[in-house]
Amino acid sequence: MSTVGFTVPLPSLPSQPNLQKQDRKPPWIPTPQLLHKYPILSHLSFCTTLKDLTQVHAQTITTGIFSDNFVASRILSFAALSPHGSITYARFLFYRIRKPDSFIANTLIRAYAFSPNPIAAIVFYSEVLESSLVFPDVHTFPLLLKACSEIPSLRLGEAIHSQVCKLGWSGEVSVSNFLVQMYASCGLIDSAELVFDRIPECDDASWNIMIGGYLKCGVFESARRVFEAMPNKDVVSWSVMINGYMQGSCFKEALRHFRDMMEEKIEPNESVLVNVLSACAHLGAMEQGKWIERYMERKNVRLTVRLGTALIDMYSKCGSVERALDVFYRMKEKNVLAWSAMINGLAINGQGKDALNLFSQMEVQGIKPNEVTFIGILNACSHSKLVDEGCHFFHSMTSVYGLKLNAHHYCCMVDLYGRAGMLNQAQAVIKGMPFQPNSAIWGALLNACRIHGDTELGEQVGRRLLELEPNHSGRYVLLSNIYAACGRWDRVAELRRMMRERHVSKTPGCSFIDLGDAIHDFVAGDNSHPQLEMIYAKLDEMSQELKVAGYKPDTGQVLLDMDEEEKETTLSQHSEKLAIAFGLIKTDPGTTIRITKNLRVCTDCHSATKLISKIYNREIVVRDRCRFHHFRDGSCSCMDFW
């Protein structure tokens, strides 16, 4: 069913001051009073390594000032919380402080709670309690509950909640806030709501955490209800909502919420801008992404690595490599994520050799590639038939760069060999893997069997996939395509019966087109669009023009055993053809038409779109589930290799 008008009329640019970022001093930086008393602590501002810290620590010991807890706390804070510190060293320091206080203990608990191993916060707290070194205060429990949320562990969270009640701190707003977060993180949204309702006076954090809890648990209506009831909404509140929609893959809702935010004259922070650019990337909404970039320029927002990478990703996923490269080369600072995003952008848009050239530039700049970089490189080789180059990079990951191969890299290699028709080599990669192949790897091989018409191997792989993922509709469809291509309609019928028995529904094909002020979506055979009559009239015109140009529908793509005329009608109403017809109606001659599809483009639509691009003298950019297709003058950038 088609929905019109996800309308996001982005407002005119308001005249507001530049976005400012509040800088907070790190907790290890001494106060002016403490610095006046102990000038040696000024060296903490210039520590960039653990070795620097140990020298400062040694001086505080030799001068005797380490016995002052204010001094010890600053040294321990650097070790525990600085990116140049060491939690192990911080723990060593803690047990050498004569009388540690709760502030010092809480610093170490904080470090553990925000570390990759948050359960260490609970272990350390237990040790401190057992040794009676420090008694917890009101600031201890939010950190412990944060750790329980990160694990997540309901059992530990409930134990901490019990202790909170025994010590009489359940009325503290900061403690209640983290109780709400803990229960929501553990999936008990009703318990989170109960704690929230009992908070005597909610602060802004209370509202934001409750909203975030609803969103985390997928209860979007309740999140919206609480957000609307919130007395004071600031940028953090809006950011929580937008981020929650993004995490739930509700990309349209995220953009709608951003529109509402702008109408309320709330300035977005970096987190909001990154999220809405990501939403634009997922929807292929380049016009709205361009508006956001213009907004950033108007507001003099600094092009940080994070924002630049988000813009590169957005333009790449909207099929505009030129704009992505423009952002990339304008960035004053680029890390491995920015380089990897640009390499992957070139790869998915069929510019494999350019992706490899950029990788060479990356090495010249001294940027060390990571595992994600090589996923982009291997994809570039796969989509551009660069088999030898792909093999070279795959083997160099371990031999040259010392990186560990994961399932994504093996999947890329199976795809590389499979697309090139080297099915024996693809199978050899799977057999040589040090772990069991996952469904993505088998899926890459099955797709290769479909491309090259290997029914026998395709049947073996397809059956294995149905065992691994009996509820994945795409596996049934791909195997059905293989059977239908060779006229084995009995097997197609058998798969359809299996889907009915297992209650598996086929994911409907859906195509989106961004017209600047709105994103329109279409499904196959759509009859709900308000401009339906005009769209189908254009479809008829396109069909006539295609026939004159020599187009013949590929009826083998229809997985139902029906007569040829019915199959042709079904093919003519595929979602991308409806979107193209609407684009031809609504855009000026010569304008590029950009379409995003949730599934792989079928062979028939691919052939038809090539001809449409020539007949109507349009560039048509289609992003499907796997890659981009740039159709120009009767040909496609994928060189019919997808």
Summary of the structure (lengths in Angstrom):
residues: 642
radius of gyration: 29.0
end to end distance: 27.8
largest distance: 93.9
contacts: 2104
relative contact order: 0.05
helix: 63%
strand: 5%
